[in-house]
Amino acid sequence: MHHAHTEGDRRQATADRTTAPLTPVGCCLSPDDNAPTRLLLVEDNPGDAYLVTEMLAAVPVGGFDVRHVIRCAEAEQRAGDVDVILLDLSLPDAQGLEAVTRLRAAAPAVPIVITSGNTDEALAIAGVRAGAQDYLLKGRVDGDLLVRAVRYAIERCTVEAQLAEARASELALREANRCMEEFLSIAGHELRTPLTSVLGNVQLAVRWVDQVRQAKEDGSAAFGVRRSALGRASPEHQTPNAERLERVATLLQRVERQGRVLSRLVNEMLDIARIQAGRLALRPETTDLGALVREVVQEHQQRAPQRTIDLDVPSSEEVLVCADAERLAQVLASYLSNAVKYSAADQPVMVGLHLAFGDRFSAFGAAPGHSPNAKHQTPNAAARWARVWVRDRGPGLPAAEQARIWERFYRVPGIGHQDGASVGLGLGLHISRGIVERQGGEVGVASTPGEGAIFWFTVPLASSSLDE
Amino acid sequence: MTGTPETSGTVLVVDDDPAILDFVTTALEDQGYTVLCAVDGAALGVARERQPDVILLDILMPGMDGVEVSQRLRADPATARIPIIAMSAQERLHATSSLMPVNDRLPKPFELMGLYTTVARWAQTT
């Protein structure tokens, strides 16, 4: 019997095992793992116990720290402190599989190897089904086989634990994603509802204020005369009221503008959550991209009448794509508002659409100085892609930033935008990329610092145009 | 202060959110419409009795949802021909489009002018 190991050794070994990170298969066999393997030998036959102990003592590398007990109850108490249990199935206080069940319950993470007589092989197999890692038949075991079985049991147990952990964290992740999506969907609805009434009421109030101002202008002379005659209001009193009415109109316009910003942020937040979860729903339909581009630019021009937005879109022919028009409009609007936001007010912004031929990767990125208008056309080549681009005369982007701007929340450091523009969440381009890539297209930017930037995206042309 | 009424007609607004009901009522009344309000299933009786020119119908309501309300309105000969405008978040409108026999859709959040033009389109055709 070998009971020669100190409490201190054991504690040290335990500490090593609990603090060591999970490592791949082979960890217990690695040369730096010098602590002896702690083995609990549960065996009531003194002869068998002696044999096993001698076999393990002969192991040259690493070695075993063998603790020998005779009764199952004793084994249960010590099972948690060892690396592996070598278990005989005929014990004075437990018969058959009972010992396996009890020790699994006492120390679920500790592997069990059953030692059984040659006549009990069926029972040993049942023991493996009940949770033991392996079994050995007494009388057919030599030292090598014993050591290999024990070490293999430990390894397998470690790998199984890692797998179980990975499965558990994957499940937890999926559940967390599901909860997040559900939360965002509810939050989105809850946020949009009050926004609808805030924006609607403000718009109604703006309308009424405008009507009052109009009425005052139209009938100012008549009003003035009548009121003066009644002695209620003199022109001196009307002026501050008219001024105040003007200011109310200004305040309401501010509220409306900020309400729109809030509305946009809510939408961005929901989009990003859907893209992240891979659940951005698209409704592709055959769309004339030219009409779409003209429409978005017109809308933008109305919102920023002081800016010059030039258009380079073929006016005669349709450019048919099979895509979610609303989402593509969103991407273009995002490019456009960036272009306006990051370039000086007197600088023009240009929006264009053209067909791209051949290889989808023949993008502007290959030749940043290139005119966006140059078509990669070869004679008789069929167009495969439509490319929409937005060119600004802003500060441009250093090469290192050009890839990073598509990342979530990324904002180019040190680039200012026009006063009054909202900063946003830094999600616009990330969302744009998500939308375009989901429809089989690509996004990109070409820029030389100091000379502005060209942001573009491609969309595959509708299948009829793809026929060659 | 409300300006001259530009339109007339009766609109039934079906929504469970009092803020939306208030806004839509004020906005439509300002345009000269007569506005009736109802929440979920109660809309069926109001529609049958008052025969509105157009029904604005929210989808997400606590009792009977907009999908069922629209189906029942269509199933009842007394209300089957009243134009219905579904109003909800864009995704929900698309998700329910095959189930709801509606004439038009007004995505939330909608704008004042969007509300006016959509309602006018259907109030005029009757």
Interface residues (C-beta under 8 A of the other chain):
Chain A: G188 H189 R192 T193 P194 L195 T196 S197 L199 G200 N201 Q203 L204 R207 W208 Q211 V212 S263 A281 R283
Chain B: M1 T2 G3 D17 A19 I20 D22 F23 V24 T26 A27 D30 L60 A89 E91 H94 K108 P109 F110 E111 L112 M113 L115
